[in-house]
Amino acid sequence: MAKRKEENFFSPENAKRPRQEELEDFDKDGDEDECTVSFTNGTSALTAAEVGIIESIQLRNFMCHSMLGPFKFGSNVNFVVGNNGSGKSAVLTALIVGLGGKAVATNRGSSLKGFVKDGQNSADISITLRNRGDDAYRANVYGNSIVVQQHISLDGSRSYKLKSEAGAVVSTRKEELIAILDHFNIQVDNPVSVLTQEMSKQFLQSKNEGDKYKFFMKATQLEQMKEDYSYIMETKERTKEQINQGEEVNEIEKQLNAIRDNIKIGEDRAARLDRKMEEQQVRLNEAEKKYKDIQDKLEKISQETNARAPECLALKTDVTAKKRTYNEAEVLYNRSLNEHRALRKDDEQLCKRIEELKRSADQSLEPERLERQKKITWLKERVKALQDQESSISQEIEQFQQAIEKDKEERVRIKREELDLKHTLSYNQRQLKELKDSKTDRLKRFGPHVPALLEAIDDAYRRGHFTCKPVGPLGACIHLRDPELALAIESCLKGLLQAYCCHNHADERVLQALMEKFYPQGTSRPQIIVSEFRNEMYDVRRRAAYHPDFPTVLTALEIDNAVVANSLIDMRGIETVLLIKNNSVARAVMQSQKPPKNCREAFTADGDQVFAGRYYSSEYTRPKFLSKDVDSEISDLENEVENEKAQILNLQQHLSALEKDIKRNEEFLRRRQMHYRELKVKITESTSEIRELENIEEHQSVDIATLEDEAQENKIKMKMVEKNMEQQKENMEHLKNLKIEAENKYDAIKQKINQLSDLAEPLKDELNLADSEVDNQKRGKRHYEEKKKEHLDTLNKKKRELDMKEKELEEKMSQARQICPERIEVKKSASILDREINRLRQKIQAEHASHGDREEIMRQYQEARETYLDLDNKVKTLRRFIKLLEEIMTHRYKTYQQFRRCLTLRCKLYFDNLLSQRAYCGKMNFDHKNETLSISVQPGEGNRAAFNDMRALSGGERSFSTVCFILSLWSIAESPFRCLDEFDVYMDMVNRRIAMDMILKMADSQRFRQFILLTPQSMSSLPSSKLIRILRMSDPERGQTTLPFRPVTQEDEEERA
């Protein structure tokens, strides 16, 4: 039976997704029936059939029609509507006959000649089948369409012409048509594919449960399988009866043919293994390329970071130097500013003094001069004291600034250290909680939901949902021989400790469904490994690593379950990983010129990973899953948590003290800076006052001209100072811009280095994943290489056996030719030959007594004896073959029963779901022993009354139930198209509407199927969609010979209504 392609049509999400090639083909052809608009409320995507559907049909002189067609069918839903007698059923009959069906299958006649129109000599049928896409039949010969033309003569004979899309005749043999139908899985005699009007009425009115069962068996092709098995068993019994009649040469030839078949199968399998090895090599190359790319990126980032480090340091030094230069320029500018202010004040005082001298030239000022001299001396001493204070205060300001900068750097470092400690504390607290929970249940170490998940797995296994019970978590199935290696083994296996193993993909899907209940969407789930369960562990002695002083991960573990050991070997290659406790010893062993054979990596007791050319430190400090002393782990972890809390508290206290120091020093700095400015003001004022006092002289000794010269000189100095100030100001602005530019460069390079560090972290994780992927692909490649080697050994053994058998056959035939040149069929059994030997012995005695020719008699006896022995060996060989055949047939019959059970269960499920759409309840009872099928249906609520047999239902209810049954058979059967003739004939409007919606819903979810529905109804209430094509046949007029046949659009239907 063909492999099932469709899924449950009740869910729109299960609709088949369109391929891009199909969409392009539709655009080229411009078929009017292709559209992305769904004609139901579903959301199925556009997908049309590529092979096997009917594109067009044309009839000539068929039944009562001179010419019908040609016309085209749509690729999804087609309604052929028209009144009774308009020729709807003729189209369906022509479809069955045109594709090689028998006349009796149409229920319209017993012979093909009955389909030829009265008064004509022959009839012709032309059917065009679609032949596109990857599954096309001999696309290079036929093209996108296959035209099947059948010519029916008046004497009942028929002939075929199979034409290509271009119209060229490709074949006229029926075997070619059968091959095409088999390729497309078209079954015109299957009632599920083509349900004629007579068969539909017969089925609706049938009250026999045996007929329903036969209908089910025929629709699912189980009947054909059953007949095949019966034929094989009958052949086996006939072989048993003839077992004593076979002769040696025939048996050897059969053995040779069997061996040749086995060798051919072996060579095909070897070719498949070669292809798998090539695919594995491609995946390995891709994984290695990805690993190298990530490693190159990481190396490039590391080099770029190292290259930018000196530049960053140089920029930091440059920023500090430019800050210092700017500060010095600012000091020089302030000094020039103060000097300019002093010169301006001196100029004002000189001018004032000159005016005073001119007014009081005759006055005596001796007492004032003495007083000025005394005050000048006192002011100079005061200026010196103030300058000493200024120098001291400047040093204190610099010390406070350095202290504040140092405290701020220390504060940043402590905050970063506090954040790291908090992350570590949070992780350790979670781990501590998991450890405490695991004291009562060890499985909780692998996750809080694991015990509940395992209970659910046990319950599902008891209910028969699993073929084999899944194994896991793997970490709970292994035990350490040396507890000191716990961290090393955890670092090696990582997530595999929480993984589960399933026997096949069906079990995996069941386990995934169970996990969804315990692991919400978006959370991390344990890994599921799918590998066929074996009772014996792999033999890894040839590929395992070996070192006399250090174990591998495989030898360091006690694993009772072979499935667990095989999964860890497949996924991680634990037979090739060494465990070396000491880090330096591990480096010496792995990074020497000759590392241990078959060993590509090692792990240390600290969890560090060591390769031949690389070394990676572990991220973990203690084992999480495999530690045996849980109390000790809890105690150590509690102490560590307390220590971390104490460290965080100390850091917080230190941080608080630093904040206080920073605030106190900033306050001190502010006061010192204020005091410094006050001292500067006092020094300036005292200096100015000194100059003012020194400039005052006695009136008698004053030379006004000298003062005027001094005033002029002072003005010149002021201009020079102003010019100098302008230059200093420009220089200060320039230095300020340089300082800002240097600071920006330093910030940019520092930010770039931080970004590179951030980029490097995920790349390290990707590098580890890529490295693991490379390991997995290499192990997969080794696996296929070993399988190929074993297979080639077996194949060579078969070929040697073939050579021996051929030699034996040649010897036997040579011996036979010496006795008789021509080959004679031997039909005598071993017992008959045994009686002949006894008779010959008696004859020898008689002949010896009468004639005494002993040599001739001995020769005949020897020949008879050799024949007997050879036939005896032949009999034993045949009996062994019969026994093996019985075992194979027993297994196959069990598989047939299981397959029949699955189909019946699926049919019941679909039938119940379809009935529920009208709030019906029903059940189907299959009795395979008595070959009956009973269907009971209860309209309305199922709990109000007992289930009724379908005979108690009304015509519409029975028709609706029958449609549900047919749709359920559609869901479990396979064919590119389905045809129904007047399926709704006994339905009322409500049942017809519901049945129609169900059919359209199924068609919408199966757009790769073609549906052809014949009905006398107008179908005017159908939804508007280009996926639905309505073909209306007009009523024939008197004397009309050609029927008009055209597609009717939705607008035409509305106008007619």
Solvent accessible surface area in square Angstrom, and as a share of the most:
residue,aa,sasa,rsa
1,M,84,0.38
2,A,40,0.31
3,K,177,0.75
4,R,91,0.33
5,K,125,0.53
6,E,4,0.02
7,E,97,0.44
8,N,51,0.26
9,F,5,0.02
10,F,41,0.17
11,S,37,0.24
12,P,45,0.28
13,E,140,0.63
14,N,72,0.37
15,A,19,0.14
16,K,92,0.39
17,R,198,0.72
18,P,32,0.20
19,R,102,0.37
20,Q,114,0.51
21,E,95,0.43
22,E,5,0.02
23,L,51,0.25
24,E,81,0.36
25,D,39,0.20
26,F,12,0.05
27,D,117,0.61
28,K,163,0.69
29,D,69,0.36
30,G,57,0.55
31,D,42,0.22
32,E,106,0.48
33,D,4,0.02
34,E,25,0.11
35,C,26,0.15
36,T,104,0.60
37,V,86,0.50
38,S,28,0.18
39,F,12,0.05
40,T,35,0.20
41,N,158,0.81
42,G,20,0.19
43,T,110,0.64
44,S,10,0.06
45,A,42,0.33
46,L,19,0.09
47,T,3,0.01
48,A,3,0.03
49,A,6,0.04
50,E,21,0.09
51,V,31,0.18
52,G,0,0.00
53,I,1,0.01
54,I,1,0.00
55,E,30,0.14
56,S,23,0.15
57,I,2,0.01
58,Q,61,0.27
59,L,1,0.00
60,R,98,0.36
61,N,14,0.07
62,F,0,0.00
63,M,44,0.20
64,C,93,0.55
65,H,13,0.06
66,S,24,0.16
67,M,56,0.25
68,L,0,0.00
69,G,17,0.16
70,P,94,0.59
71,F,13,0.05
72,K,142,0.60
73,F,15,0.06
74,G,1,0.01
75,S,2,0.01
76,N,1,0.01
77,V,0,0.00
78,N,0,0.00
79,F,0,0.00
80,V,0,0.00
81,V,0,0.00
82,G,4,0.04
83,N,83,0.43
84,N,121,0.62
85,G,64,0.61
86,S,0,0.00
87,G,8,0.08
88,K,8,0.03
89,S,16,0.10
90,A,4,0.03
91,V,5,0.03
92,L,5,0.02
93,T,5,0.03
94,A,0,0.00
95,L,6,0.03
96,I,2,0.01
97,V,0,0.00
98,G,1,0.01
99,L,1,0.00
100,G,17,0.16
101,G,6,0.05
102,K,145,0.61
103,A,8,0.06
104,V,92,0.53
105,A,29,0.22
106,T,2,0.01
107,N,61,0.31
108,R,98,0.36
109,G,31,0.29
110,S,98,0.63
111,S,40,0.26
112,L,22,0.11
113,K,109,0.46
114,G,61,0.59
115,F,3,0.01
116,V,9,0.05
117,K,44,0.19
118,D,134,0.70
119,G,81,0.78
120,Q,74,0.33
121,N,120,0.61
122,S,19,0.12
123,A,0,0.00
124,D,35,0.18
125,I,2,0.01
126,S,26,0.17
127,I,0,0.00
128,T,22,0.13
129,L,0,0.00
130,R,10,0.04
131,N,1,0.00
132,R,24,0.09
133,G,39,0.37
134,D,129,0.67
135,D,81,0.42
136,A,17,0.13
137,Y,31,0.12
138,R,107,0.39
139,A,53,0.41
140,N,143,0.73
141,V,57,0.33
142,Y,1,0.00
143,G,23,0.22
144,N,77,0.39
145,S,14,0.09
146,I,0,0.00
147,V,26,0.15
148,V,1,0.01
149,Q,56,0.25
150,Q,2,0.01
151,H,71,0.32
152,I,0,0.00
153,S,31,0.20
154,L,98,0.49
155,D,110,0.57
156,G,20,0.19
157,S,56,0.36
158,R,57,0.21
159,S,62,0.40
160,Y,13,0.05
161,K,102,0.43
162,L,0,0.00
163,K,42,0.18
164,S,8,0.05
165,E,97,0.44
166,A,101,0.78
167,G,42,0.41
168,A,60,0.46
169,V,79,0.45
170,V,44,0.25
171,S,18,0.12
172,T,81,0.47
173,R,140,0.51
174,K,85,0.36
175,E,101,0.45
176,E,17,0.08
177,L,1,0.00
178,I,83,0.42
179,A,39,0.30
180,I,0,0.00
181,L,18,0.09
182,D,102,0.53
183,H,89,0.40
184,F,10,0.04
185,N,31,0.16
186,I,10,0.05
187,Q,23,0.10
188,V,14,0.08
189,D,86,0.45
190,N,8,0.04
191,P,4,0.02
192,V,2,0.01
193,S,2,0.01
194,V,5,0.03
195,L,2,0.01
196,T,10,0.06
197,Q,29,0.13
198,E,77,0.34
199,M,44,0.19
200,S,7,0.05
201,K,58,0.25
202,Q,122,0.54
203,F,18,0.08
204,L,8,0.04
205,Q,104,0.46
206,S,23,0.15
207,K,134,0.57
208,N,85,0.43
209,E,64,0.29
210,G,14,0.14
211,D,60,0.31
212,K,16,0.07
213,Y,5,0.02
214,K,127,0.54
215,F,20,0.09
216,F,0,0.00
217,M,9,0.04
218,K,88,0.37
219,A,1,0.01
220,T,0,0.00
221,Q,50,0.22
222,L,0,0.00
223,E,64,0.29
224,Q,95,0.42
225,M,42,0.19
226,K,75,0.32
227,E,93,0.42
228,D,64,0.33
229,Y,36,0.14
230,S,50,0.32
231,Y,136,0.52
232,I,59,0.30
233,M,71,0.32
234,E,94,0.42
235,T,51,0.30
236,K,11,0.05
237,E,82,0.37
238,R,107,0.39
239,T,44,0.26
240,K,78,0.33
241,E,133,0.60
242,Q,105,0.46
243,I,15,0.08
244,N,53,0.27
245,Q,83,0.37
246,G,21,0.20
247,E,13,0.06
248,E,45,0.20
249,V,10,0.05
250,N,39,0.20
251,E,15,0.07
252,I,12,0.06
253,E,52,0.23
254,K,126,0.53
255,Q,40,0.18
256,L,2,0.01
257,N,78,0.40
258,A,50,0.39
259,I,11,0.06
260,R,104,0.38
261,D,82,0.43
262,N,66,0.34
263,I,13,0.07
264,K,128,0.54
265,I,107,0.54
266,G,6,0.06
267,E,79,0.36
268,D,64,0.33
269,R,101,0.37
270,A,11,0.08
271,A,41,0.32
272,R,110,0.40
273,L,8,0.04
274,D,50,0.26
275,R,129,0.47
276,K,89,0.38
277,M,37,0.16
278,E,112,0.50
279,E,94,0.42
280,Q,10,0.05
281,Q,59,0.26
282,V,80,0.46
283,R,102,0.37
284,L,9,0.05
285,N,73,0.37
286,E,105,0.47
287,A,7,0.05
288,E,65,0.29
289,K,129,0.55
290,K,118,0.50
291,Y,26,0.10
292,K,120,0.51
293,D,57,0.30
294,I,8,0.04
295,Q,57,0.25
296,D,68,0.35
297,K,115,0.49
298,L,28,0.14
299,E,93,0.42
300,K,141,0.60
301,I,19,0.10
302,S,49,0.32
303,Q,107,0.48
304,E,49,0.22
305,T,33,0.19
306,N,100,0.51
307,A,70,0.54
308,R,65,0.24
309,A,51,0.40
310,P,85,0.53
311,E,85,0.38
312,C,22,0.13
313,L,121,0.60
314,A,60,0.46
315,L,26,0.13
316,K,100,0.42
317,T,86,0.50
318,D,49,0.25
319,V,14,0.08
320,T,66,0.39
321,A,40,0.31
322,K,47,0.20
323,K,89,0.38
324,R,135,0.49
325,T,56,0.33
326,Y,32,0.12
327,N,78,0.40
328,E,97,0.44
329,A,8,0.06
330,E,66,0.30
331,V,69,0.40
332,L,89,0.44
333,Y,38,0.14
334,N,66,0.34
335,R,146,0.53
336,S,7,0.05
337,L,46,0.23
338,N,46,0.24
339,E,88,0.39
340,H,10,0.05
341,R,135,0.49
342,A,13,0.10
343,L,16,0.08
344,R,120,0.44
345,K,87,0.37
346,D,16,0.08
347,D,21,0.11
348,E,108,0.48
349,Q,27,0.12
350,L,3,0.01
351,C,57,0.34
352,K,130,0.55
353,R,20,0.07
354,I,14,0.07
355,E,90,0.41
356,E,51,0.23
357,L,3,0.01
358,K,109,0.46
359,R,175,0.64
360,S,24,0.16
361,A,43,0.33
362,D,142,0.73
363,Q,107,0.48
364,S,85,0.55
365,L,23,0.11
366,E,78,0.35
367,P,96,0.60
368,E,91,0.41
369,R,72,0.26
370,L,103,0.51
371,E,110,0.49
372,R,18,0.07
373,Q,94,0.42
374,K,149,0.63
375,K,83,0.35
376,I,10,0.05
377,T,76,0.44
378,W,141,0.49
379,L,4,0.02
380,K,104,0.44
381,E,112,0.50
382,R,83,0.30
383,V,17,0.10
384,K,133,0.56
385,A,49,0.38
386,L,14,0.07
387,Q,88,0.39
388,D,83,0.43
389,Q,81,0.36
390,E,29,0.13
391,S,60,0.39
392,S,54,0.35
393,I,15,0.07
394,S,51,0.33
395,Q,111,0.49
396,E,52,0.23
397,I,21,0.11
398,E,97,0.43
399,Q,117,0.52
400,F,40,0.17
401,Q,87,0.39
402,Q,112,0.50
403,A,37,0.29
404,I,15,0.07
405,E,99,0.44
406,K,147,0.62
407,D,23,0.12
408,K,74,0.31
409,E,102,0.46
410,E,45,0.20
411,R,57,0.21
412,V,80,0.46
413,R,112,0.41
414,I,1,0.00
415,K,100,0.42
416,R,138,0.50
417,E,70,0.31
418,E,20,0.09
419,L,97,0.48
420,D,80,0.42
421,L,25,0.12
422,K,89,0.38
423,H,116,0.52
424,T,58,0.34
425,L,22,0.11
426,S,47,0.30
427,Y,83,0.31
428,N,4,0.02
429,Q,74,0.33
430,R,137,0.50
431,Q,6,0.03
432,L,20,0.10
433,K,134,0.57
434,E,47,0.21
435,L,4,0.02
436,K,95,0.40
437,D,50,0.26
438,S,6,0.04
439,K,117,0.50
440,T,123,0.72
441,D,43,0.22
442,R,97,0.35
443,L,47,0.24
444,K,65,0.28
445,R,6,0.02
446,F,4,0.02
447,G,13,0.13
448,P,92,0.58
449,H,76,0.34
450,V,2,0.01
451,P,23,0.15
452,A,44,0.34
453,L,0,0.00
454,L,35,0.17
455,E,122,0.55
456,A,23,0.18
457,I,2,0.01
458,D,45,0.23
459,D,52,0.27
460,A,5,0.04
461,Y,99,0.37
462,R,175,0.64
463,R,164,0.60
464,G,56,0.54
465,H,100,0.45
466,F,11,0.05
467,T,89,0.52
468,C,40,0.24
469,K,88,0.37
470,P,8,0.05
471,V,24,0.14
472,G,14,0.13
473,P,1,0.01
474,L,1,0.00
475,G,0,0.00
476,A,23,0.18
477,C,36,0.22
478,I,1,0.01
479,H,79,0.35
480,L,10,0.05
481,R,146,0.53
482,D,42,0.22
483,P,83,0.52
484,E,112,0.50
485,L,6,0.03
486,A,4,0.03
487,L,16,0.08
488,A,0,0.00
489,I,1,0.00
490,E,18,0.08
491,S,7,0.05
492,C,2,0.01
493,L,3,0.02
494,K,104,0.44
495,G,44,0.42
496,L,16,0.08
497,L,1,0.01
498,Q,59,0.26
499,A,0,0.00
500,Y,1,0.00
501,C,1,0.01
502,C,0,0.00
503,H,42,0.19
504,N,46,0.24
505,H,114,0.51
506,A,48,0.37
507,D,2,0.01
508,E,38,0.17
509,R,157,0.57
510,V,43,0.25
511,L,0,0.00
512,Q,65,0.29
513,A,53,0.41
514,L,19,0.09
515,M,1,0.00
516,E,103,0.46
517,K,151,0.64
518,F,44,0.18
519,Y,23,0.09
520,P,86,0.54
521,Q,171,0.76
522,G,80,0.77
523,T,69,0.40
524,S,103,0.66
525,R,78,0.28
526,P,20,0.13
527,Q,79,0.35
528,I,25,0.12
529,I,11,0.05
530,V,47,0.27
531,S,36,0.23
532,E,127,0.57
533,F,41,0.17
534,R,122,0.45
535,N,152,0.78
536,E,128,0.57
537,M,90,0.40
538,Y,37,0.14
539,D,96,0.50
540,V,10,0.06
541,R,197,0.72
542,R,177,0.65
543,R,47,0.17
544,A,26,0.20
545,A,7,0.06
546,Y,162,0.62
547,H,42,0.19
548,P,102,0.64
549,D,105,0.54
550,F,44,0.18
551,P,50,0.31
552,T,8,0.05
553,V,0,0.00
554,L,23,0.12
555,T,77,0.45
556,A,5,0.04
557,L,4,0.02
558,E,77,0.34
559,I,36,0.18
560,D,132,0.69
561,N,55,0.28
562,A,19,0.15
563,V,18,0.10
564,V,0,0.00
565,A,1,0.01
566,N,9,0.04
567,S,4,0.02
568,L,1,0.00
569,I,3,0.01
570,D,51,0.26
571,M,50,0.22
572,R,24,0.09
573,G,0,0.00
574,I,0,0.00
575,E,1,0.01
576,T,10,0.06
577,V,1,0.00
578,L,0,0.00
579,L,2,0.01
580,I,1,0.00
581,K,87,0.37
582,N,77,0.39
583,N,49,0.25
584,S,74,0.48
585,V,60,0.35
586,A,0,0.00
587,R,104,0.38
588,A,67,0.52
589,V,26,0.15
590,M,1,0.00
591,Q,71,0.31
592,S,55,0.35
593,Q,180,0.80
594,K,180,0.76
595,P,49,0.31
596,P,20,0.12
597,K,161,0.68
598,N,61,0.32
599,C,13,0.08
600,R,70,0.26
601,E,1,0.01
602,A,0,0.00
603,F,4,0.02
604,T,0,0.00
605,A,28,0.22
606,D,79,0.41
607,G,3,0.03
608,D,13,0.07
609,Q,24,0.11
610,V,0,0.00
611,F,7,0.03
612,A,61,0.47
613,G,67,0.65
614,R,62,0.23
615,Y,49,0.19
616,Y,62,0.23
617,S,87,0.56
618,S,32,0.20
619,E,135,0.60
620,Y,106,0.40
621,T,116,0.68
622,R,43,0.16
623,P,20,0.13
624,K,57,0.24
625,F,19,0.08
626,L,7,0.04
627,S,16,0.10
628,K,125,0.53
629,D,84,0.44
630,V,30,0.17
631,D,88,0.45
632,S,46,0.30
633,E,25,0.11
634,I,15,0.08
635,S,53,0.34
636,D,72,0.37
637,L,0,0.00
638,E,65,0.29
639,N,83,0.43
640,E,49,0.22
641,V,7,0.04
642,E,102,0.46
643,N,83,0.43
644,E,9,0.04
645,K,87,0.37
646,A,49,0.38
647,Q,85,0.38
648,I,15,0.08
649,L,97,0.48
650,N,89,0.46
651,L,21,0.11
652,Q,74,0.33
653,Q,105,0.47
654,H,77,0.34
655,L,25,0.12
656,S,53,0.34
657,A,47,0.36
658,L,12,0.06
659,E,50,0.22
660,K,131,0.55
661,D,42,0.22
662,I,6,0.03
663,K,139,0.59
664,R,115,0.42
665,N,20,0.10
666,E,70,0.31
667,E,59,0.26
668,F,64,0.27
669,L,24,0.12
670,R,115,0.42
671,R,124,0.45
672,R,70,0.26
673,Q,57,0.25
674,M,82,0.37
675,H,71,0.32
676,Y,62,0.23
677,R,134,0.49
678,E,85,0.38
679,L,4,0.02
680,K,66,0.28
681,V,82,0.47
682,K,85,0.36
683,I,20,0.10
684,T,51,0.30
685,E,101,0.45
686,S,2,0.01
687,T,44,0.25
688,S,7,0.04
689,E,53,0.24
690,I,15,0.08
691,R,87,0.32
692,E,47,0.21
693,L,22,0.11
694,E,79,0.36
695,N,29,0.15
696,I,54,0.27
697,E,80,0.36
698,E,31,0.14
699,H,16,0.07
700,Q,114,0.51
701,S,79,0.51
702,V,24,0.14
703,D,79,0.41
704,I,53,0.27
705,A,55,0.43
706,T,76,0.44
707,L,15,0.07
708,E,78,0.35
709,D,96,0.50
710,E,73,0.33
711,A,8,0.07
712,Q,106,0.47
713,E,95,0.43
714,N,12,0.06
715,K,80,0.34
716,I,90,0.46
717,K,99,0.42
718,M,26,0.12
719,K,141,0.60
720,M,128,0.57
721,V,15,0.09
722,E,73,0.33
723,K,132,0.56
724,N,65,0.33
725,M,25,0.11
726,E,106,0.47
727,Q,100,0.44
728,Q,32,0.14
729,K,92,0.39
730,E,119,0.53
731,N,73,0.37
732,M,22,0.10
733,E,81,0.37
734,H,102,0.46
735,L,21,0.11
736,K,80,0.34
737,N,90,0.46
738,L,53,0.26
739,K,39,0.16
740,I,74,0.38
741,E,81,0.36
742,A,4,0.03
743,E,49,0.22
744,N,88,0.45
745,K,105,0.44
746,Y,36,0.14
747,D,83,0.43
748,A,59,0.46
749,I,9,0.05
750,K,99,0.42
751,Q,107,0.48
752,K,70,0.29
753,I,32,0.16
754,N,81,0.42
755,Q,85,0.38
756,L,6,0.03
757,S,55,0.35
758,D,99,0.51
759,L,98,0.49
760,A,15,0.11
761,E,102,0.46
762,P,67,0.42
763,L,22,0.11
764,K,97,0.41
765,D,78,0.40
766,E,77,0.35
767,L,5,0.03
768,N,49,0.25
769,L,127,0.63
770,A,4,0.03
771,D,13,0.07
772,S,46,0.30
773,E,67,0.30
774,V,8,0.05
775,D,4,0.02
776,N,46,0.24
777,Q,22,0.10
778,K,63,0.27
779,R,22,0.08
780,G,19,0.18
781,K,51,0.21
782,R,72,0.26
783,H,82,0.36
784,Y,44,0.17
785,E,67,0.30
786,E,50,0.22
787,K,68,0.29
788,K,52,0.22
789,K,110,0.47
790,E,103,0.46
791,H,22,0.10
792,L,62,0.31
793,D,74,0.38
794,T,71,0.42
795,L,11,0.06
796,N,66,0.34
797,K,129,0.55
798,K,63,0.27
799,K,78,0.33
800,R,140,0.51
801,E,65,0.29
802,L,25,0.12
803,D,72,0.37
804,M,135,0.60
805,K,45,0.19
806,E,64,0.29
807,K,137,0.58
808,E,64,0.29
809,L,23,0.12
810,E,97,0.44
811,E,105,0.47
812,K,45,0.19
813,M,45,0.20
814,S,46,0.30
815,Q,98,0.44
816,A,45,0.35
817,R,115,0.42
818,Q,150,0.66
819,I,116,0.59
820,C,41,0.24
821,P,114,0.72
822,E,133,0.59
823,R,123,0.45
824,I,113,0.57
825,E,113,0.51
826,V,52,0.30
827,K,149,0.63
828,K,92,0.39
829,S,14,0.09
830,A,17,0.13
831,S,64,0.41
832,I,65,0.33
833,L,16,0.08
834,D,59,0.30
835,R,145,0.53
836,E,37,0.16
837,I,10,0.05
838,N,66,0.34
839,R,131,0.48
840,L,31,0.15
841,R,112,0.41
842,Q,121,0.54
843,K,100,0.42
844,I,31,0.16
845,Q,128,0.57
846,A,59,0.45
847,E,52,0.23
848,H,102,0.45
849,A,90,0.70
850,S,78,0.51
851,H,136,0.61
852,G,38,0.37
853,D,78,0.41
854,R,146,0.53
855,E,145,0.65
856,E,66,0.30
857,I,13,0.07
858,M,77,0.34
859,R,120,0.44
860,Q,69,0.31
861,Y,41,0.16
862,Q,80,0.36
863,E,53,0.24
864,A,21,0.16
865,R,102,0.37
866,E,87,0.39
867,T,53,0.31
868,Y,63,0.24
869,L,74,0.37
870,D,33,0.17
871,L,7,0.03
872,D,42,0.22
873,N,88,0.45
874,K,11,0.05
875,V,10,0.06
876,K,105,0.45
877,T,31,0.18
878,L,18,0.09
879,R,141,0.51
880,R,151,0.55
881,F,107,0.44
882,I,9,0.05
883,K,129,0.55
884,L,96,0.48
885,L,38,0.19
886,E,57,0.26
887,E,96,0.43
888,I,74,0.38
889,M,9,0.04
890,T,73,0.43
891,H,126,0.56
892,R,128,0.47
893,Y,95,0.36
894,K,128,0.54
895,T,70,0.41
896,Y,2,0.01
897,Q,72,0.32
898,Q,115,0.51
899,F,69,0.29
900,R,29,0.10
901,R,145,0.53
902,C,55,0.33
903,L,4,0.02
904,T,7,0.04
905,L,85,0.42
906,R,53,0.19
907,C,0,0.00
908,K,64,0.27
909,L,98,0.49
910,Y,10,0.04
911,F,0,0.00
912,D,64,0.33
913,N,48,0.25
914,L,0,0.00
915,L,1,0.00
916,S,66,0.43
917,Q,77,0.34
918,R,57,0.21
919,A,57,0.45
920,Y,13,0.05
921,C,45,0.27
922,G,13,0.12
923,K,93,0.39
924,M,6,0.03
925,N,75,0.38
926,F,31,0.13
927,D,52,0.27
928,H,48,0.21
929,K,188,0.80
930,N,102,0.52
931,E,67,0.30
932,T,38,0.22
933,L,0,0.00
934,S,25,0.16
935,I,4,0.02
936,S,19,0.12
937,V,0,0.00
938,Q,21,0.09
939,P,32,0.20
940,G,33,0.32
941,E,86,0.39
942,G,19,0.19
943,N,137,0.70
944,R,196,0.71
945,A,56,0.43
946,A,81,0.63
947,F,81,0.34
948,N,57,0.29
949,D,48,0.25
950,M,13,0.06
951,R,138,0.50
952,A,76,0.59
953,L,14,0.07
954,S,61,0.39
955,G,29,0.28
956,G,10,0.10
957,E,41,0.19
958,R,62,0.23
959,S,2,0.01
960,F,0,0.00
961,S,0,0.00
962,T,6,0.04
963,V,3,0.02
964,C,0,0.00
965,F,1,0.01
966,I,9,0.04
967,L,0,0.00
968,S,0,0.00
969,L,0,0.00
970,W,0,0.00
971,S,0,0.00
972,I,4,0.02
973,A,4,0.03
974,E,17,0.08
975,S,2,0.01
976,P,11,0.07
977,F,1,0.00
978,R,0,0.00
979,C,0,0.00
980,L,2,0.01
981,D,2,0.01
982,E,11,0.05
983,F,6,0.03
984,D,0,0.00
985,V,53,0.30
986,Y,85,0.32
987,M,11,0.05
988,D,75,0.39
989,M,136,0.61
990,V,88,0.50
991,N,3,0.01
992,R,26,0.09
993,R,78,0.28
994,I,36,0.18
995,A,0,0.00
996,M,4,0.02
997,D,68,0.35
998,M,2,0.01
999,I,0,0.00
1000,L,3,0.02
1001,K,74,0.31
1002,M,0,0.00
1003,A,0,0.00
1004,D,4,0.02
1005,S,13,0.08
1006,Q,2,0.01
1007,R,7,0.03
1008,F,23,0.09
1009,R,8,0.03
1010,Q,0,0.00
1011,F,0,0.00
1012,I,4,0.02
1013,L,0,0.00
1014,L,1,0.00
1015,T,0,0.00
1016,P,40,0.25
1017,Q,54,0.24
1018,S,55,0.36
1019,M,16,0.07
1020,S,46,0.29
1021,S,82,0.53
1022,L,6,0.03
1023,P,51,0.32
1024,S,86,0.55
1025,S,23,0.15
1026,K,130,0.55
1027,L,3,0.01
1028,I,19,0.09
1029,R,27,0.10
1030,I,8,0.04
1031,L,1,0.01
1032,R,39,0.14
1033,M,5,0.02
1034,S,53,0.34
1035,D,77,0.40
1036,P,67,0.42
1037,E,129,0.58
1038,R,245,0.90
1039,G,77,0.74
1040,Q,58,0.26
1041,T,80,0.47
1042,T,72,0.42
1043,L,11,0.05
1044,P,72,0.46
1045,F,26,0.11
1046,R,124,0.45
1047,P,63,0.40
1048,V,9,0.05
1049,T,73,0.43
1050,Q,36,0.16
1051,E,108,0.49
1052,D,47,0.24
1053,E,5,0.02
1054,E,110,0.49
1055,E,143,0.64
1056,R,154,0.56
1057,A,109,0.85
